[in-house]
Amino acid sequence: MIKQFALLSLALCMLTLGACSSDEKVKADAETNQSAVELYNTGLKAMKEKNYRLAITSFEDVERKFPYSEYATDAQLLAGKAAYEGDFFDDAIIALDRFIELHPGNDQIDYAYYLQALCYYEQISDVRRDQKATHEALNALDTLIKRFPNSQYTRDAQLKRDLTLDHLAGKEMEIGRYYLTRGHVSASISRFLNVVRSYQTTTHVPEALHRLVEAYLSLGIEDEALRIASILAHNYPGNKWYEQTYKLLNPALRAELNSERSWFDRTVESLLAPE
């Protein structure tokens, strides 16, 4: 009888302990989730108030303290976004790199790539300075466009890519003009040719062609100058740089250029004429 009573008491005690343990686990889980929510909301509030350092810290704490909570993944991305909006671009790039590495299949992965590209894009400097960030921006934008052609961010990325290319072409023009004005004609020609070949869609091509004509004329290479002038005339006939180029040519070259233009125009007209 005493033995049975002892066993019954032990069983009741174990049930009580089990219930307490279960209650404590539920309570602990609730406290964990609540703490994650509080930190997450603190981060959101800080971002709204443009207190980006606090926002970054709050989102990083969510991931660090509660890595298995439902808020951890979003907090990683938001830490990168807060760093970007606060102009802490290096911190943002690191945070976004980590998000991309850990969550390649996340439904916001294209946004992470987009933010990362913006971090580089915002650091593009004047054409007179080093263009490392410009090249990094171009690479990041290309990655987004190629990996996510149908993303809602791709159109803006394409526009920024065009502007980035224009900026790089501007840098080449800056160097080319520097060489040309100091008599380093061959070096200037290399720069201007690079603009024409590598940055064909940019606004700098007409001037690059004009500068090539100027450079070749200074070297006495009239045939090449005339060839470049013809390209400029055919592609940018109303452009101010064509007008400047025309003024550089002597009467004989002008006559030959006009003759070539007439031949070109007649050829185009014949191709477009109805049969």
CORTARA-V891260 format. One record per backbone hydrogen bond with DSSP energy under -0.5 kcal/mol. CO is the residue of the C=O (numbers start at 1). NH is the residue of the N-H. Records with the same first field share a line. If there is no record, write none. Layout:
CO: NH / NH
//
This chain:
1: 5
2: 6
3: 7
4: 8
5: 9
6: 10
7: 11
8: 12
9: 13
10: 14
11: 15
12: 16
13: 17
14: 18
15: 19
16: 20
17: 21
18: 22
19: 23
20: 24
21: 25
22: 26
23: 27
24: 28
25: 29
26: 30
27: 31
28: 32
29: 33
30: 34
31: 35
32: 36
33: 37
34: 38
35: 39
36: 40
37: 41
38: 42
39: 43
40: 44
41: 45
42: 46
43: 47
44: 48
45: 49
46: 51
47: 50
50: 52
51: 55
52: 56
53: 57
54: 58
55: 59
56: 60
57: 61
58: 62
59: 63
60: 64
61: 65 / 66
62: 66
66: 69
69: 72
71: 75
72: 76
73: 77
74: 78
75: 79
76: 80
77: 81
78: 82
79: 83
80: 84
81: 85
82: 86
83: 88
84: 87
87: 89
88: 92
89: 93
90: 94
91: 95
92: 96
93: 97
94: 98
95: 99
96: 100
97: 101
98: 102
99: 103
103: 106
106: 109
108: 112
109: 113
110: 114
111: 115
112: 116
113: 117
114: 118
115: 119
116: 120
117: 121
118: 122
120: 123
121: 124
126: 129
131: 135
132: 136
133: 137
134: 138
135: 139
136: 140
137: 141
138: 142
139: 143
140: 144
141: 145
142: 146
143: 147
144: 148
148: 151
151: 154
153: 157
154: 158
155: 159
156: 160
157: 161
158: 162
159: 163
160: 164
161: 165
162: 166
163: 167
164: 168
165: 169
166: 170
167: 171
168: 172
169: 173
170: 174
171: 175
172: 176
173: 177
174: 178
175: 179
176: 180
177: 181
178: 182
179: 184
180: 183
183: 185
184: 188
185: 189
186: 190
187: 191
188: 192
189: 193
190: 194
191: 195
192: 196
193: 197
194: 198
195: 199
199: 202
202: 205
204: 208
205: 209
206: 210
207: 211
208: 212
209: 213
210: 214
211: 215
212: 216
213: 217
214: 218
215: 219
216: 221
217: 220
220: 222
221: 225
222: 226
223: 227
224: 228
225: 229
226: 230
227: 231
228: 232
229: 233
230: 234
231: 235
232: 236
236: 239
239: 242 / 243
240: 244
241: 245
242: 246
243: 247
244: 248
245: 248 / 249
246: 249
250: 254
251: 255
252: 256
253: 257
254: 258
255: 259
256: 260
257: 261
258: 262
259: 263
260: 264
261: 265
262: 266
263: 267
264: 268
265: 269
266: 270
267: 271
268: 272
269: 273
//
